[in-house]
Amino acid sequence: MTDTTPTDAEAACFEAGIKFGSLYHQFAGTPVSPESAPSIARAMEEAIENQPHCVDVTVTPDTDRLAAAIAEGSASYTELTGEFMQVALTIEYEGVRVVAEMELVDGYPLMQPVSVTERE
């Protein structure tokens, strides 16, 4: 029989995925403008950093993209989506450090691990 217990690295990557899911789905749809984007980014960072194993979160709003989207519409704000932010987070779990990022790739907010390192 094969051992199917996740490795610490796999568990750390899973934790990163949980954080992205929480971050994205908790804040998607929030009314946002270039002026409010920095405060929303800080709130997102602080909320996700509360979660277990999360040691750092950086949310960088794309205020130029926000301004362009608002200029195309009829309101003074738009809804927050992955199109308007880049995110980097760091997870530490049982001696494993995972750095993961979300960035817009071909119009899709792609969330993926960029490095997985184990402490020696």
N, C-alpha and C positions, 0 to 999 in steps of 0.2 A: 504494500500500500504506500502511496506517495504522500509525503507530509505536505499539507496544503496551508499550514500556518503561515501567515504573511511575515515576511522579513521586516526588520525595523525600518529599512529603507522604503519598502512598499507601504508600510503603515504611515510613515512620514509623508509620502506623496499623497496618500489618501487624505491625511489631515489638511494638506494644501488644497486639495479639491473641495473639501468641506468648507474651508474658509472662503474660497472663491464663490461657491454656490451661495453661501450666506451673504457675502458682500453684494454680489450681483442681484440676487432676487430680493434682498431686503430694500435696496435703494433704486432699482429700476422703476422708472415711472415718476420719480420725484421731480417736481417742477424745478428747473435750473436755468440760470442765466450766467453770463460771464462774471457778473458781480457776485453772485451767490455760490459759484462753483468752488472757490477755495474753502469756504466754511463747510460745505457739504463734504468735500474731500477730507477735511480734518475729522468730521463726525464719522465718516466711513472708516478711517484709519483707527480711531479710538475704539469704535465698536468692535472691529475685528481683532484688534490687539487684546481685547478682553478674553478671547477664546483660548482654550488650552493649547499649549505648544507653540503659539504664535509669538515670535519675538520682535517682528518688525513688519510694518505695512506702510507702503508709500502709494498714495493715490495722486496722480498728476492729471488734472483736468486739461482738456484741449480747448482753451477759451476761444481760439480763432475758429475752430470748427463749430463751437456753440454759437458764436456770433453769426456765422454764415447760415446756420440752420434757422436761427431766429429771424434773420433778414429775409429768408425765403417764405416765412409764415406770416400769420396775421397777429400773433401774440408777442408779448415782450419776454417770453420764456419758451423753453421746450422741455420735453421729458428726458430725463437722464437715461442713457443707454450706454452700452460698452463702446459705442462709436466716439463718445466724448471723454474717455478717460483711459489712461494707462495705469496699470497696477503692478506693483512688485511686492511680494511678501516672502518672509523667511520663517520657516518652521524648524524647531529643534525637538526631536523625539528620540529618546533612548540613544543619544550619542550620534544621531544622524541629523545633518543640516540640509534642508531643501530650500532652494531659492526658486520661486515660480513667478511667472509674469503673465499678465494679460495685455495684449496689444491687438490693434486692429490689423487683420491680415485679409486682404481681398474683401473688405467690407464686413468681416466677421470678427467678433471679439474673441480671439483665440487665447485660451488659458492653458499654460503648460509649464512643467518643471524645466528649468534651464540648468540647474546643477543639483547633484545629490552627492554629499560628501559624508564620510564616516570619520569620526574622531578616532585617532589611533591610541 
